[in-house]
Amino acid sequence: MSTQSLVSLLSSSTINLEPYETLYKHFHSHPELSLQEAQTASKVASHLESLNAGYEIHTSIGGHGLAGILRNGSGKTVLLRADMDALPVKEDTGLEYASKVTMRDNDDVVKPVMHACGHDMHITALLAAAERLPKLKDSWSGTIVVLFQPNEERAGGARAMVDDGLYSKVPVPDIVLGQHVYPNRAGSVNCRIGNIMSEADSFKITIYGRGAHGSMPHRSVDPVVMAASVVMKLQTVVSREVDPDQFAVVTVGSLQAGQTENIIPDKAMVKVNVRTQNHEVRNRIIAAIRRIVKGECEASGCTKEPLVEETTKFPLSVNDEAVTKTVHDSFGEFFGNRFNPNTACSTASEDYSILGSSQGKPCCFWFFGGVDENVWDEAKKKDRLREDIPVNHSPFFAPVIQPTLKTGVDALCVAALTFLRKS
């Protein structure tokens, strides 16, 4: 295959992205929480249908997941994946199309909702690619599956789709491809062979004490103090129990106890997130968390054992060597010096790889930048990238629409055609 011919091919068949810029704004201003992506899925299915490109559409897979199949003769099957869910974050971007949405979460608590992780960009880029690729049908052969996954943020969507019979509805892919918008310079594409995203485990820890009047702490077993002590001790797990050569993160993202200042509650809840890139390190950290929680409760005189529940689990995402080398060749030719084939393994996590690993099939995942070039360059010049560039899950995270969208569409098309293009 001539990669240069891919460049020429894609240059000869472009689509108008202005309608997709409008569509992106719609998705951004109408986010939906994990497991509640009904309107998003409906909009996606309607758009795929409106393309009149021959997609066979399957909906309601593993919840609100859906997939479109485009068959075009013999050849490999390539699956392109985008995630659809948003986050319980109050948007502070100040954009005219900023989200003002609130929803009840799975705990029946009303929360603000925002596409703070860029899944709206993923949806839009894949829909645009789904329009562009059929226009090139004379130049490729095989099958494309465009898959829109729910519930990525809670690590359940990919597994739910597989368990709900995804591969009885769509052909098992030879290759699974995916991408994520990231706080890098817009127009850039970043990838690597091997580990590309971290393993992640989340836990809800309930500490049981004995409640009392705020003026009578001696009559209590104070779960607030215990929880505070647990949080502080957890900060030493990585610094004192993990080899400095190994990557690990332990984050306490939530501590909840009581309702008012003059009542010592009878329990406290701590939510912990662990990120690792080595399974032995993961096991060591989880054992340390359990040991610290149990030890603190015993030392404080608790009469009831603490409850440690795993709430989510993301697998380690690994880019297959042979597939990724092939993608790198095409990306290098198409994007030139905008492509980095040696990006660091991300500390964030994804569940997309289950779509391939569950079938023993290889995966490749990459990142594309979403920060306005001038903003990025100015922050880099001042050595303020960390301070001035909002990251995913921030209330200020909002990719600049272009050239971010075009880059995402190009990357999906280049990667798919790398394996489908006729010789």
Secondary structure, 3 states (H helix, E strand, C coil): CCHHHHHHHHHHCCCCCHHHHHHHHHHHHCCCECCCCHHHHHHHHHHHHHCCCCCEEEEEECCCEEEEEEEECCCCEEEEEEECCEECCCCCCCCCCCCCCEEECCCCCEEECECCCCHHHHHHHHHHHHHHHHHHHHHECEEEEEEEECCCCCCCHHHHHHHCCHHHHCCCCCEEEEEEEEEEECCCEECCCEEEECEEEEEEEEEECECEECCCHHHCECHHHHHHHHHHHHHHHHHHHCCCCCCEEEEEEEEEECCCCCEECCEEEEEEEEEECCHHHHHHHHHHHHHHHHHHHHHCCCCCCCEEEEEEEECCEEECHHHHHHHHHHHHHHHHHHEECCCCCECCCCCCCHHHHCCCCCEEEEEEEEECHHHHHHHHHCCCHHHHCCCCCCCCCCCCHHHHHHHHHHHHHHHHHHHHECC
